[in-house]
Amino acid sequence: MKSVTLRRFCRTKLAVCGAVALIALVALAAAAPLVSPFPYDELHLEDLTDGKPIPMFKGKYLFGTDQFGRDYLTRCIFGGRMSLSVGFIAALISLLIGIPLGLCAGYFGGLADMAVMRFTELLSCIPSFFLILIANSVFHASIINVMAIIGMFSWMGICRQSRAQCLSLKEQDFVQSARAMGYSHFYIIIRYILPNALSPIIVSATLNVAYAIIVESSLSYLGLGVQEPTPSWGAMLKVGQDFLRTSSWLAVIPGLLILVVTLSLNFIGDGLRDALDPRASR
């Protein structure tokens, strides 16, 4: 079954390209201390001319430097480490909240379903970014808070997806047989419903990672996310806007990296949707 799913996924060329690009960026970010030519906060003020950033491909600086003489390639690599960490951990938090709530609402129904869905609808009526923005401005801006806040306000779609799958699966014969055999509700949900509901949830999770990265970048751009001197692509984009006329690469490079990651995740989500679709031809 796994080999069939892999073959289906590999048929989608854009999904394969997205997976290769994402794996390469994640590997580069994970090995940041080993592959980076300099520490991310090391200043090289003596190399600057008239206080201007050093251009790309000049001397030992492949991506040039920022206005403080910090190697920009190094900051892009470490910035990716930060942005990708926020994306994946925030998406994991949203899964840990959304899946249990959705499965409980769908399986038990009644009051539990009504309470969970009304709360989900209430949060969904308010734009998530503004909720995240308000919560992040109340608490001290730190990487841990950014991960937690994004994850806690992006679980609603996962919850609805989990509930819909559970409503469909709990009426299937294998679930009814498990009930007749006297298995507990918890065992039935974990053993029979969750594994069969994971396929569409995994697809939604890839989109949540992309959403979390964009939100983190937006928060950092507004100065409410990752704080200096720690780099992130959003914070680097904010600094780069002040140098668009003279040193445009300071904004272009992190912007392109965000674009590549989000596109890759969307391509992977599309590929997984096709690969995990039981109606697809083998």
Secondary structure, DSSP 8 states (H G I E B T S, - for coil): -HHHHHHHHHH-HHHHHHHHHHHHHHHHHHTHHHH-SS-TT---GGG-BTTB---TTBTTBTT-B-TT--BHHHHHHHHHHHHHHHHHHHHHHHHHHHHHHHHHHHHH-HHHHHHHHHHHHHHHHS-HHHHHHHHHHHS---HHHHHHHHHHTS-HHHHHHHHHHHHHHTTSHHHHHHHHTT--HHHHIIIIIHHHHHHHHHHHHHHHHHHHHHHHHHHHHTTSSS-TTS--HHHHHHHHGGGTTT-THHHHHHHHHHHHHHHHHHHHHHHHHHHT-TTS--
